[in-house]
Amino acid sequence: MSKPVIVIHGGAGALTRSAMSAGKEQRYLQALNVIVTHGQHILADGGSALDAVTEAVRQLEECPLFNAGIGSVFTHQGSHELDASIMDGATLEAGAVCGVTRVRNPVLAARAVMQHSEHVMFTGQGAEAFALSQGLEAVSPAFFSTDERYRQLQRLLAERQGAMLDHDSATLAVDPIDPDRKFGTVGAVACDGLGNLAAATSTGGMVNKQAGRVGDSPIIGAGCYADNATAAVSCTGSGEVFMRRVAAYDVAAMMAYGGLSLADAARRVIFDKIPLLGGSGGLIAVDAQGNVALPFNSEGMYRGVGYVGSVPDIGIYR
């Protein structure tokens, strides 16, 4: 018997609780709680896992606290490049977009690719043209900008730092997770009442990255994967390492071929395999029985779990 559940993450990274105001921490916790609660309502009303993760990630993209959609980080060139992916565990259909600059909600574009094209991934101008042909909302690139993200880029440029995994100098910490050491991806996984799974992931990328860089978030199997036979997974962390490890699929593969439980497979990826290549971060995952796993090897990860009929469990720190 499946236990319907929605799980979300808003990035992982280094803990700076002492530099965080109680008011801002509450804003993060409240945002996570509202989004999880909405996902619970979708599932309670008989909605699909696919609908639940789509809406959860869309709401995360609309929240400037997180690095996806509004509030995305800047590239070295001062632009925004957004990536997203989605996968349906019941059919193994998937869709993704990368390097978009004018699509308000990249996760909706990824779902449109999955449902209304014969392809899995579109990039850049082609992705935007397809999204607009499907009636999705276009915005000015400035729509994604916030003053806080701009100051962040200017600080790193002044320090002559390279690209950071959404953010790596420990100065001017204003987030509960140091904004310069936070892996800025958002994601959601869900199991619905029929035991169907789905996963979605979205990101603004790495602050101060070179234009054109793409991480694991839009890559099926690396930052996002779902298969009813095993698990739905969304990752956040060192994108290049998660790509090289095919991290999201690896959780499912160890369950399918090694007989590992969801919890054991997820832990092995995050605590054994990712660190071997110098990577850091975390993932969220759920199986068709509604079991969840949320391992992270960084000091914190924005996260929330909401079983239908239960109070959401929201967290930031270990």
PANUVO-20035 format. One record per residue (C-alpha): residue in one letter; chain; x, y, z. Coordinates in pm, 1 decimal. Example, Ala and Ser with C-alpha at 12.3 -4.5 7.8 and 13.67 -1.06 7.14 Angstrom:
PANUVO-20035
<residu->a | chaine->A | X->1230.0 | Y->-450.0 | Z->780.0>
<residu->s | chaine->A | X->1367.0 | Y->-106.0 | Z->714.0>
***
This chain:
PANUVO-20035
<residu->m | chaine->A | X->0.0 | Y->0.0 | Z->0.0>
<residu->s | chaine->A | X->144.0 | Y->335.3 | Z->-102.1>
<residu->k | chaine->A | X->163.5 | Y->629.1 | Z->137.3>
<residu->p | chaine->A | X->111.6 | Y->947.5 | Z->-67.2>
<residu->v | chaine->A | X->390.0 | Y->1195.2 | Z->7.9>
<residu->i | chaine->A | X->556.4 | Y->1504.4 | Z->-133.7>
<residu->v | chaine->A | X->923.1 | Y->1583.9 | Z->-60.8>
<residu->i | chaine->A | X->1100.4 | Y->1906.4 | Z->-160.8>
<residu->h | chaine->A | X->1447.3 | Y->2056.1 | Z->-134.1>
<residu->g | chaine->A | X->1576.4 | Y->2408.1 | Z->-182.7>
<residu->g | chaine->A | X->1951.1 | Y->2350.1 | Z->-196.3>
<residu->a | chaine->A | X->2225.9 | Y->2229.1 | Z->35.7>
<residu->g | chaine->A | X->2544.6 | Y->2382.0 | Z->172.0>
<residu->a | chaine->A | X->2748.2 | Y->2519.3 | Z->459.8>
<residu->l | chaine->A | X->2580.1 | Y->2606.1 | Z->787.4>
<residu->t | chaine->A | X->2598.9 | Y->2962.5 | Z->921.4>
<residu->r | chaine->A | X->2323.3 | Y->2966.0 | Z->1183.1>
<residu->s | chaine->A | X->2504.5 | Y->3231.4 | Z->1387.7>
<residu->a | chaine->A | X->2496.0 | Y->3476.6 | Z->1094.8>
<residu->m | chaine->A | X->2126.9 | Y->3425.9 | Z->1032.7>
<residu->s | chaine->A | X->1847.9 | Y->3642.3 | Z->1168.1>
<residu->a | chaine->A | X->1556.3 | Y->3460.8 | Z->1326.0>
<residu->g | chaine->A | X->1323.0 | Y->3650.1 | Z->1094.9>
<residu->k | chaine->A | X->1488.7 | Y->3532.7 | Z->775.1>
<residu->e | chaine->A | X->1515.2 | Y->3174.9 | Z->897.0>
<residu->q | chaine->A | X->1141.7 | Y->3184.8 | Z->960.5>
<residu->r | chaine->A | X->1082.3 | Y->3306.3 | Z->604.9>
<residu->y | chaine->A | X->1265.0 | Y->3002.0 | Z->469.7>
<residu->l | chaine->A | X->1078.2 | Y->2764.9 | Z->698.7>
<residu->q | chaine->A | X->744.6 | Y->2925.1 | Z->615.3>
<residu->a | chaine->A | X->809.0 | Y->2908.5 | Z->239.9>
<residu->l | chaine->A | X->900.5 | Y->2541.3 | Z->259.2>
<residu->n | chaine->A | X->596.0 | Y->2467.3 | Z->475.3>
<residu->v | chaine->A | X->354.5 | Y->2645.0 | Z->239.6>
<residu->i | chaine->A | X->487.4 | Y->2460.4 | Z->-65.9>
<residu->v | chaine->A | X->482.8 | Y->2119.4 | Z->102.2>
<residu->t | chaine->A | X->130.1 | Y->2180.5 | Z->231.0>
<residu->h | chaine->A | X->9.9 | Y->2266.9 | Z->-118.0>
<residu->g | chaine->A | X->164.1 | Y->1946.5 | Z->-250.8>
<residu->q | chaine->A | X->-14.3 | Y->1748.6 | Z->18.6>
<residu->h | chaine->A | X->-345.0 | Y->1900.8 | Z->-90.1>
<residu->i | chaine->A | X->-283.9 | Y->1801.5 | Z->-452.5>
<residu->l | chaine->A | X->-217.9 | Y->1441.6 | Z->-351.0>
<residu->a | chaine->A | X->-506.3 | Y->1433.9 | Z->-100.5>
<residu->d | chaine->A | X->-743.8 | Y->1542.8 | Z->-377.3>
<residu->g | chaine->A | X->-634.1 | Y->1250.5 | Z->-592.3>
<residu->g | chaine->A | X->-378.5 | Y->1445.4 | Z->-794.0>
<residu->s | chaine->A | X->-86.7 | Y->1269.6 | Z->-956.7>
<residu->a | chaine->A | X->271.6 | Y->1264.3 | Z->-837.3>
<residu->l | chaine->A | X->359.7 | Y->1438.7 | Z->-1163.7>
<residu->d | chaine->A | X->121.3 | Y->1725.7 | Z->-1089.8>
<residu->a | chaine->A | X->246.3 | Y->1753.1 | Z->-731.8>
<residu->v | chaine->A | X->614.9 | Y->1784.9 | Z->-822.7>
<residu->t | chaine->A | X->541.5 | Y->2022.4 | Z->-1110.2>
<residu->e | chaine->A | X->352.2 | Y->2263.0 | Z->-888.9>
<residu->a | chaine->A | X->599.8 | Y->2234.7 | Z->-600.0>
<residu->v | chaine->A | X->894.2 | Y->2324.0 | Z->-821.8>
<residu->r | chaine->A | X->696.6 | Y->2599.6 | Z->-994.5>
<residu->q | chaine->A | X->630.5 | Y->2755.3 | Z->-653.5>
<residu->l | chaine->A | X->998.5 | Y->2722.7 | Z->-559.6>
<residu->e | chaine->A | X->1084.8 | Y->2901.0 | Z->-885.5>
<residu->e | chaine->A | X->848.8 | Y->3182.9 | Z->-783.3>
<residu->c | chaine->A | X->1017.0 | Y->3228.4 | Z->-443.3>
<residu->p | chaine->A | X->1320.8 | Y->3463.2 | Z->-450.5>
<residu->l | chaine->A | X->1473.7 | Y->3290.4 | Z->-147.5>
<residu->f | chaine->A | X->1587.8 | Y->3003.8 | Z->-369.8>
<residu->n | chaine->A | X->1818.7 | Y->2981.3 | Z->-670.8>
<residu->a | chaine->A | X->1566.5 | Y->2889.9 | Z->-940.8>
<residu->g | chaine->A | X->1342.0 | Y->3120.9 | Z->-1139.1>
<residu->i | chaine->A | X->1310.8 | Y->3452.7 | Z->-952.6>
<residu->g | chaine->A | X->1626.1 | Y->3488.2 | Z->-743.4>
<residu->s | chaine->A | X->1851.0 | Y->3290.7 | Z->-977.5>
<residu->v | chaine->A | X->2221.7 | Y->3361.1 | Z->-951.2>
<residu->f | chaine->A | X->2421.1 | Y->3556.8 | Z->-1209.8>
<residu->t | chaine->A | X->2675.1 | Y->3417.7 | Z->-1453.8>
<residu->h | chaine->A | X->3020.7 | Y->3576.1 | Z->-1478.6>
<residu->q | chaine->A | X->2885.8 | Y->3775.4 | Z->-1772.4>
<residu->g | chaine->A | X->2600.5 | Y->3915.0 | Z->-1560.3>
<residu->s | chaine->A | X->2318.9 | Y->3710.7 | Z->-1714.4>
<residu->h | chaine->A | X->2081.1 | Y->3440.5 | Z->-1591.6>
<residu->e | chaine->A | X->2069.9 | Y->3090.1 | Z->-1743.0>
<residu->l | chaine->A | X->1806.7 | Y->2853.9 | Z->-1606.6>
<residu->d | chaine->A | X->1778.5 | Y->2474.8 | Z->-1628.2>
<residu->a | chaine->A | X->1503.7 | Y->2228.4 | Z->-1533.0>
<residu->s | chaine->A | X->1397.9 | Y->1866.5 | Z->-1576.3>
<residu->i | chaine->A | X->1105.6 | Y->1640.6 | Z->-1493.7>
<residu->m | chaine->A | X->1041.2 | Y->1265.5 | Z->-1513.4>
<residu->d | chaine->A | X->732.4 | Y->1046.2 | Z->-1482.6>
<residu->g | chaine->A | X->806.4 | Y->720.7 | Z->-1302.7>
<residu->a | chaine->A | X->500.7 | Y->547.0 | Z->-1446.3>
<residu->t | chaine->A | X->602.7 | Y->588.1 | Z->-1811.4>
<residu->l | chaine->A | X->974.3 | Y->679.8 | Z->-1792.0>
<residu->e | chaine->A | X->891.4 | Y->981.3 | Z->-2005.3>
<residu->a | chaine->A | X->1107.1 | Y->1284.9 | Z->-1932.1>
<residu->g | chaine->A | X->1161.4 | Y->1643.5 | Z->-2039.7>
<residu->a | chaine->A | X->1429.8 | Y->1904.3 | Z->-1981.4>
<residu->v | chaine->A | X->1543.5 | Y->2251.4 | Z->-2080.5>
<residu->c | chaine->A | X->1875.4 | Y->2423.8 | Z->-2021.5>
<residu->g | chaine->A | X->2020.7 | Y->2767.9 | Z->-2073.6>
<residu->v | chaine->A | X->1686.3 | Y->2946.2 | Z->-2093.7>
<residu->t | chaine->A | X->1675.8 | Y->3317.8 | Z->-2019.7>
<residu->r | chaine->A | X->1317.2 | Y->3428.3 | Z->-2082.9>
<residu->v | chaine->A | X->1088.9 | Y->3141.7 | Z->-1969.9>
<residu->r | chaine->A | X->923.0 | Y->3236.3 | Z->-1641.4>
<residu->n | chaine->A | X->893.4 | Y->2877.2 | Z->-1515.3>
<residu->p | chaine->A | X->1151.6 | Y->2639.2 | Z->-1660.5>
<residu->v | chaine->A | X->986.4 | Y->2337.7 | Z->-1494.4>
<residu->l | chaine->A | X->671.3 | Y->2404.2 | Z->-1699.2>
<residu->a | chaine->A | X->886.3 | Y->2415.4 | Z->-2011.4>
<residu->a | chaine->A | X->1044.7 | Y->2083.5 | Z->-1917.3>
<residu->r | chaine->A | X->701.4 | Y->1927.6 | Z->-1870.4>
<residu->a | chaine->A | X->589.0 | Y->2066.8 | Z->-2206.5>
<residu->v | chaine->A | X->890.9 | Y->1906.2 | Z->-2371.5>
<residu->m | chaine->A | X->798.1 | Y->1574.7 | Z->-2210.0>
<residu->q | chaine->A | X->431.6 | Y->1586.8 | Z->-2303.3>
<residu->h | chaine->A | X->423.8 | Y->1771.9 | Z->-2634.5>
<residu->s | chaine->A | X->741.4 | Y->1681.1 | Z->-2820.4>
<residu->e | chaine->A | X->920.9 | Y->1368.3 | Z->-2934.1>
<residu->h | chaine->A | X->1237.9 | Y->1484.2 | Z->-2760.1>
<residu->v | chaine->A | X->1376.8 | Y->1487.8 | Z->-2405.8>
<residu->m | chaine->A | X->1589.3 | Y->1803.4 | Z->-2393.2>
<residu->f | chaine->A | X->1592.0 | Y->2144.3 | Z->-2560.4>
<residu->t | chaine->A | X->1859.1 | Y->2408.7 | Z->-2505.5>
<residu->g | chaine->A | X->1887.2 | Y->2786.1 | Z->-2530.4>
<residu->q | chaine->A | X->1688.7 | Y->2964.8 | Z->-2796.9>
<residu->g | chaine->A | X->1536.2 | Y->2640.8 | Z->-2921.3>
<residu->a | chaine->A | X->1405.0 | Y->2565.4 | Z->-2572.6>
<residu->e | chaine->A | X->1258.9 | Y->2913.3 | Z->-2543.8>
<residu->a | chaine->A | X->1095.8 | Y->2897.8 | Z->-2886.2>
<residu->f | chaine->A | X->936.6 | Y->2563.9 | Z->-2801.4>
<residu->a | chaine->A | X->815.0 | Y->2688.8 | Z->-2462.2>
<residu->l | chaine->A | X->657.6 | Y->2996.6 | Z->-2614.9>
<residu->s | chaine->A | X->494.1 | Y->2784.4 | Z->-2886.3>
<residu->q | chaine->A | X->325.0 | Y->2594.3 | Z->-2603.0>
<residu->g | chaine->A | X->181.7 | Y->2915.5 | Z->-2457.7>
<residu->l | chaine->A | X->416.8 | Y->2946.7 | Z->-2162.2>
<residu->e | chaine->A | X->485.3 | Y->3290.3 | Z->-2020.4>
<residu->a | chaine->A | X->785.6 | Y->3487.7 | Z->-2145.1>
<residu->v | chaine->A | X->955.8 | Y->3748.6 | Z->-1926.5>
<residu->s | chaine->A | X->1244.7 | Y->3990.4 | Z->-1951.3>
<residu->p | chaine->A | X->1575.0 | Y->3838.8 | Z->-1830.2>
<residu->a | chaine->A | X->1574.4 | Y->4105.8 | Z->-1557.9>
<residu->f | chaine->A | X->1264.6 | Y->3937.1 | Z->-1411.7>
<residu->f | chaine->A | X->1489.8 | Y->3679.1 | Z->-1244.2>
<residu->s | chaine->A | X->1726.1 | Y->3932.5 | Z->-1084.4>
<residu->t | chaine->A | X->1735.8 | Y->4033.0 | Z->-720.2>
<residu->d | chaine->A | X->1958.9 | Y->4289.3 | Z->-549.6>
<residu->e | chaine->A | X->2097.2 | Y->4021.6 | Z->-317.9>
<residu->r | chaine->A | X->2210.2 | Y->3802.0 | Z->-607.6>
<residu->y | chaine->A | X->2367.2 | Y->4100.4 | Z->-783.3>
<residu->r | chaine->A | X->2564.9 | Y->4194.2 | Z->-472.3>
<residu->q | chaine->A | X->2677.4 | Y->3835.1 | Z->-444.6>
<residu->l | chaine->A | X->2821.3 | Y->3837.8 | Z->-797.5>
<residu->q | chaine->A | X->2993.0 | Y->4172.7 | Z->-741.8>
<residu->r | chaine->A | X->3153.4 | Y->4044.1 | Z->-422.2>
<residu->l | chaine->A | X->3293.4 | Y->3737.0 | Z->-595.3>
<residu->l | chaine->A | X->3417.1 | Y->3942.8 | Z->-889.4>
<residu->a | chaine->A | X->3590.0 | Y->4182.1 | Z->-648.2>
<residu->e | chaine->A | X->3750.3 | Y->3886.7 | Z->-469.7>
<residu->r | chaine->A | X->3846.9 | Y->3741.2 | Z->-810.6>
<residu->q | chaine->A | X->3681.8 | Y->3415.7 | Z->-716.9>
<residu->g | chaine->A | X->3592.5 | Y->3154.6 | Z->-973.5>
<residu->a | chaine->A | X->3252.8 | Y->2994.0 | Z->-1021.0>
<residu->m | chaine->A | X->3089.3 | Y->2884.3 | Z->-696.9>
<residu->l | chaine->A | X->2840.8 | Y->2607.7 | Z->-640.9>
<residu->d | chaine->A | X->2560.5 | Y->2854.2 | Z->-612.2>
<residu->h | chaine->A | X->2768.3 | Y->3042.5 | Z->-395.0>
<residu->d | chaine->A | X->3213.0 | Y->3000.7 | Z->-165.3>
<residu->s | chaine->A | X->3345.2 | Y->3289.9 | Z->29.2>
<residu->a | chaine->A | X->3226.6 | Y->3289.5 | Z->386.9>
<residu->t | chaine->A | X->3182.4 | Y->3666.7 | Z->404.8>
<residu->l | chaine->A | X->2855.3 | Y->3853.5 | Z->433.7>
<residu->a | chaine->A | X->2647.1 | Y->3551.1 | Z->522.4>
<residu->v | chaine->A | X->2278.9 | Y->3638.8 | Z->498.5>
<residu->d | chaine->A | X->2120.9 | Y->3296.3 | Z->460.3>
<residu->p | chaine->A | X->2084.9 | Y->3016.6 | Z->716.4>
<residu->i | chaine->A | X->2303.4 | Y->2827.2 | Z->472.7>
<residu->d | chaine->A | X->2594.3 | Y->3053.6 | Z->369.9>
<residu->p | chaine->A | X->2483.9 | Y->3195.6 | Z->33.9>
<residu->d | chaine->A | X->2837.7 | Y->3164.7 | Z->-101.8>
<residu->r | chaine->A | X->2858.9 | Y->2796.4 | Z->-12.3>
<residu->k | chaine->A | X->2509.1 | Y->2678.6 | Z->-102.5>
<residu->f | chaine->A | X->2423.5 | Y->2443.7 | Z->-385.3>
<residu->g | chaine->A | X->2136.1 | Y->2631.3 | Z->-536.7>
<residu->t | chaine->A | X->1903.4 | Y->2380.8 | Z->-685.7>
<residu->v | chaine->A | X->1539.0 | Y->2316.7 | Z->-602.8>
<residu->g | chaine->A | X->1352.4 | Y->1993.8 | Z->-651.2>
<residu->a | chaine->A | X->1058.6 | Y->1775.4 | Z->-559.9>
<residu->v | chaine->A | X->973.6 | Y->1405.7 | Z->-558.7>
<residu->a | chaine->A | X->637.2 | Y->1248.5 | Z->-487.5>
<residu->c | chaine->A | X->447.9 | Y->923.7 | Z->-455.6>
<residu->d | chaine->A | X->73.4 | Y->939.7 | Z->-519.3>
<residu->g | chaine->A | X->-211.3 | Y->718.5 | Z->-404.1>
<residu->l | chaine->A | X->-165.1 | Y->482.7 | Z->-699.6>
<residu->g | chaine->A | X->202.1 | Y->429.4 | Z->-620.8>
<residu->n | chaine->A | X->317.1 | Y->637.4 | Z->-915.8>
<residu->l | chaine->A | X->637.9 | Y->835.6 | Z->-872.5>
<residu->a | chaine->A | X->767.4 | Y->1158.8 | Z->-1024.0>
<residu->a | chaine->A | X->1065.9 | Y->1389.1 | Z->-983.6>
<residu->a | chaine->A | X->1146.7 | Y->1745.5 | Z->-1092.2>
<residu->t | chaine->A | X->1455.6 | Y->1963.8 | Z->-1051.9>
<residu->s | chaine->A | X->1524.1 | Y->2329.9 | Z->-1137.4>
<residu->t | chaine->A | X->1818.0 | Y->2566.7 | Z->-1093.4>
<residu->g | chaine->A | X->1971.6 | Y->2900.7 | Z->-1174.9>
<residu->g | chaine->A | X->2311.6 | Y->2731.7 | Z->-1184.6>
<residu->m | chaine->A | X->2640.7 | Y->2837.3 | Z->-1026.5>
<residu->v | chaine->A | X->2704.2 | Y->3196.6 | Z->-928.0>
<residu->n | chaine->A | X->2983.3 | Y->3350.6 | Z->-1139.5>
<residu->k | chaine->A | X->2982.1 | Y->3050.4 | Z->-1375.5>
<residu->q | chaine->A | X->3087.7 | Y->3093.9 | Z->-1735.4>
<residu->a | chaine->A | X->2791.1 | Y->3146.2 | Z->-1966.7>
<residu->g | chaine->A | X->2691.0 | Y->2819.1 | Z->-2126.4>
<residu->r | chaine->A | X->2787.3 | Y->2594.8 | Z->-1835.7>
<residu->v | chaine->A | X->2525.1 | Y->2328.2 | Z->-1761.7>
<residu->g | chaine->A | X->2519.4 | Y->2119.8 | Z->-1444.5>
<residu->d | chaine->A | X->2338.5 | Y->1804.4 | Z->-1340.5>
<residu->s | chaine->A | X->1993.2 | Y->1954.7 | Z->-1277.3>
<residu->p | chaine->A | X->1849.4 | Y->1921.3 | Z->-1631.3>
<residu->i | chaine->A | X->2024.8 | Y->1592.3 | Z->-1705.9>
<residu->i | chaine->A | X->1803.9 | Y->1286.8 | Z->-1667.6>
<residu->g | chaine->A | X->1983.4 | Y->1033.2 | Z->-1451.2>
<residu->a | chaine->A | X->2224.1 | Y->1286.1 | Z->-1301.3>
<residu->g | chaine->A | X->2011.0 | Y->1544.4 | Z->-1121.7>
<residu->c | chaine->A | X->1666.1 | Y->1394.4 | Z->-1174.6>
<residu->y | chaine->A | X->1526.0 | Y->1043.7 | Z->-1220.1>
<residu->a | chaine->A | X->1201.4 | Y->854.6 | Z->-1157.7>
<residu->d | chaine->A | X->1096.5 | Y->493.3 | Z->-1209.7>
<residu->n | chaine->A | X->801.2 | Y->332.8 | Z->-1033.1>
<residu->a | chaine->A | X->1004.9 | Y->12.4 | Z->-1002.0>
<residu->t | chaine->A | X->1264.8 | Y->181.1 | Z->-782.6>
<residu->a | chaine->A | X->1257.2 | Y->547.7 | Z->-683.9>
<residu->a | chaine->A | X->1212.9 | Y->912.2 | Z->-772.4>
<residu->v | chaine->A | X->1521.8 | Y->1122.8 | Z->-702.1>
<residu->s | chaine->A | X->1615.5 | Y->1493.4 | Z->-717.9>
<residu->c | chaine->A | X->1972.7 | Y->1603.5 | Z->-642.6>
<residu->t | chaine->A | X->2146.1 | Y->1919.2 | Z->-523.9>
<residu->g | chaine->A | X->2520.0 | Y->1960.1 | Z->-506.2>
<residu->s | chaine->A | X->2845.2 | Y->1965.6 | Z->-699.9>
<residu->g | chaine->A | X->2691.9 | Y->1937.4 | Z->-1045.4>
<residu->e | chaine->A | X->2998.6 | Y->1811.4 | Z->-1226.6>
<residu->v | chaine->A | X->3046.0 | Y->1532.4 | Z->-971.6>
<residu->f | chaine->A | X->2676.4 | Y->1437.4 | Z->-972.7>
<residu->m | chaine->A | X->2697.1 | Y->1412.5 | Z->-1353.4>
<residu->r | chaine->A | X->3006.6 | Y->1193.9 | Z->-1343.4>
<residu->r | chaine->A | X->2841.5 | Y->967.6 | Z->-1086.8>
<residu->v | chaine->A | X->2503.2 | Y->965.5 | Z->-1266.5>
<residu->a | chaine->A | X->2387.4 | Y->1013.5 | Z->-909.5>
<residu->a | chaine->A | X->2007.8 | Y->1011.6 | Z->-938.7>
<residu->y | chaine->A | X->2003.4 | Y->698.1 | Z->-1153.4>
<residu->d | chaine->A | X->2264.6 | Y->533.7 | Z->-933.1>
<residu->v | chaine->A | X->2019.4 | Y->529.8 | Z->-643.1>
<residu->a | chaine->A | X->1765.6 | Y->347.8 | Z->-860.3>
<residu->a | chaine->A | X->2029.2 | Y->115.3 | Z->-1006.0>
<residu->m | chaine->A | X->2153.3 | Y->-0.4 | Z->-666.6>
<residu->m | chaine->A | X->1794.3 | Y->-73.9 | Z->-568.3>
<residu->a | chaine->A | X->1723.3 | Y->-263.6 | Z->-892.3>
<residu->y | chaine->A | X->2046.0 | Y->-456.8 | Z->-930.2>
<residu->g | chaine->A | X->2183.9 | Y->-468.6 | Z->-577.8>
<residu->g | chaine->A | X->1863.1 | Y->-514.1 | Z->-382.5>
<residu->l | chaine->A | X->1940.0 | Y->-218.2 | Z->-158.1>
<residu->s | chaine->A | X->1666.8 | Y->-31.6 | Z->23.9>
<residu->l | chaine->A | X->1593.3 | Y->327.8 | Z->-74.7>
<residu->a | chaine->A | X->1764.3 | Y->457.0 | Z->238.2>
<residu->d | chaine->A | X->2078.5 | Y->245.4 | Z->189.6>
<residu->a | chaine->A | X->2111.8 | Y->330.5 | Z->-179.6>
<residu->a | chaine->A | X->2067.1 | Y->703.1 | Z->-118.7>
<residu->r | chaine->A | X->2315.5 | Y->703.1 | Z->167.9>
<residu->r | chaine->A | X->2576.2 | Y->516.9 | Z->-35.6>
<residu->v | chaine->A | X->2557.5 | Y->770.0 | Z->-318.2>
<residu->i | chaine->A | X->2580.0 | Y->1077.3 | Z->-93.8>
<residu->f | chaine->A | X->2822.0 | Y->956.3 | Z->173.5>
<residu->d | chaine->A | X->3044.3 | Y->715.4 | Z->-20.8>
<residu->k | chaine->A | X->3041.7 | Y->784.6 | Z->-394.5>
<residu->i | chaine->A | X->3004.9 | Y->1164.1 | Z->-423.1>
<residu->p | chaine->A | X->3280.0 | Y->1247.4 | Z->-168.3>
<residu->l | chaine->A | X->3527.3 | Y->1016.2 | Z->-344.8>
<residu->l | chaine->A | X->3532.1 | Y->1265.8 | Z->-631.8>
<residu->g | chaine->A | X->3546.2 | Y->1566.0 | Z->-401.5>
<residu->g | chaine->A | X->3176.0 | Y->1642.9 | Z->-427.5>
<residu->s | chaine->A | X->2925.1 | Y->1764.7 | Z->-173.5>
<residu->g | chaine->A | X->2550.2 | Y->1803.4 | Z->-152.3>
<residu->g | chaine->A | X->2242.7 | Y->1591.2 | Z->-103.2>
<residu->l | chaine->A | X->1933.4 | Y->1438.3 | Z->-257.0>
<residu->i | chaine->A | X->1570.2 | Y->1365.9 | Z->-185.5>
<residu->a | chaine->A | X->1410.6 | Y->1037.7 | Z->-286.4>
<residu->v | chaine->A | X->1090.0 | Y->837.0 | Z->-248.5>
<residu->d | chaine->A | X->989.7 | Y->483.2 | Z->-345.6>
<residu->a | chaine->A | X->653.0 | Y->342.2 | Z->-452.9>
<residu->q | chaine->A | X->563.9 | Y->248.5 | Z->-94.3>
<residu->g | chaine->A | X->608.7 | Y->607.0 | Z->15.9>
<residu->n | chaine->A | X->937.6 | Y->557.9 | Z->198.8>
<residu->v | chaine->A | X->1157.0 | Y->869.3 | Z->181.6>
<residu->a | chaine->A | X->1528.6 | Y->943.2 | Z->207.8>
<residu->l | chaine->A | X->1693.5 | Y->1285.9 | Z->246.0>
<residu->p | chaine->A | X->2069.4 | Y->1234.7 | Z->291.6>
<residu->f | chaine->A | X->2312.5 | Y->1526.5 | Z->262.3>
<residu->n | chaine->A | X->2684.7 | Y->1543.6 | Z->338.4>
<residu->s | chaine->A | X->2692.2 | Y->1922.8 | Z->362.6>
<residu->e | chaine->A | X->2608.6 | Y->2101.2 | Z->685.6>
<residu->g | chaine->A | X->2252.0 | Y->2181.2 | Z->588.9>
<residu->m | chaine->A | X->1981.4 | Y->2129.3 | Z->327.2>
<residu->y | chaine->A | X->1653.9 | Y->2316.1 | Z->290.9>
<residu->r | chaine->A | X->1395.3 | Y->2037.1 | Z->291.3>
<residu->g | chaine->A | X->1038.2 | Y->1940.9 | Z->364.3>
<residu->v | chaine->A | X->838.5 | Y->1616.9 | Z->379.0>
<residu->g | chaine->A | X->460.1 | Y->1602.2 | Z->373.8>
<residu->y | chaine->A | X->266.0 | Y->1278.1 | Z->402.9>
<residu->v | chaine->A | X->-101.9 | Y->1317.8 | Z->326.0>
<residu->g | chaine->A | X->-286.3 | Y->1365.0 | Z->654.7>
<residu->s | chaine->A | X->26.0 | Y->1454.9 | Z->852.9>
<residu->v | chaine->A | X->188.0 | Y->1779.6 | Z->962.8>
<residu->p | chaine->A | X->477.8 | Y->1872.9 | Z->728.9>
<residu->d | chaine->A | X->828.5 | Y->1804.9 | Z->858.4>
<residu->i | chaine->A | X->1046.1 | Y->2101.3 | Z->763.2>
<residu->g | chaine->A | X->1419.9 | Y->2140.1 | Z->822.0>
<residu->i | chaine->A | X->1733.6 | Y->2330.0 | Z->730.4>
<residu->y | chaine->A | X->2015.5 | Y->2206.0 | Z->955.2>
<residu->r | chaine->A | X->2125.6 | Y->1857.1 | Z->1050.1>
***
